[in-house]
Amino acid sequence: MHKHITTPLLLVTACSLAAAATVQAAEWTMATPYGDASFHTQNNKQFAEDVAEATNGDLTITVHSGGSLVSHGEIKPSVRRGTIDAGEVFLSILSNDDPIFEVDTLPGVAGSYEDAYALWEATKPMITELFAYEGMVPLYAVAWPAQGIYTSEPLTDPDQFDGLRVRAPNINTQRFVDNLGGSPTETEESDIPTAFSTGRVDAMITSSSTGNSMAAWDYVTDYTDANLWLPKNIVFMSQRSFDRLDEATQDALMEAAARAEERGWQMSRENNEASLETLKENGISVSEPNEAVSAALQAAGDELFADWESRADDDAKQALESYREQRDN
Ligand code: PCA
């Protein structure tokens, strides 16, 4: 009986909420740990502009960059709680939740943009499901350029890793440094200059892009373009924030997200080329690893992969397998 009385009332409430949503413009906040010099941030700001334009201002998104609103580790919990509507994180920092999130920081899995994108496509269903479980929806993911190693002398001998204090952006990269005999420290991108200037680190693993936006030439002299892996950022939103939008706004948002993903991957390629040039112009010597260094990176990578396999569940392994099948066809 009770059910019969409450159902129509609920419907009325839902209808009036939907009507209200069409007249009231929504204002979203979005947080990213990355600074304005990052192409990811530029892409996010373009995304926000596209959404505002496509919805005639019915939805405006303010992008708070450089961790100014919420620190990196708090971005996902904040979106989950609904404190902010959307956020961007380095996907692999979520590896404590599930090893699938760090499948893009394993050497030898996807070493080109094509493969990195195929890996995203193959792992997206599982990642989407994990986000949905916590009331969140991925909007787009974009790869950074391949990761390499910045040092303050030419990297010619793997023994140079012994005790080297290497800044790493996530746990998996720290493991990798460990495997090489180095001493890893996790440091946020925005803290890189301080980490070097206070002598806390001697070297770092990151991309051409971050080396450029963080002015690596102020601290180091060499970049070994080791093509380790192409890790991604993911941009996601609160399902509840999304549900509050009317359908036309939702469609416009998703359409802008699809465009942001496409644009972002292109920006990444272009930014890689441009950043390598800028690094060289500023005196950084850019080279590929020699045979001895390559062999050491390979061995450290194999160990990292074995470690990942021991932690990953069947779903994660299957997602990796479906990527491999797709890639090899
Ligand atoms: N830049 C970010 C993540 C990977 C990258 O290339 C960083 O180093 O923190």
Residues whose N, C-alpha, C, O or C-beta is under 5 A from the ligand:
A	BS01	PCA	W144 P145 P169 T187 E188 E189 I205 T206 S207 T210
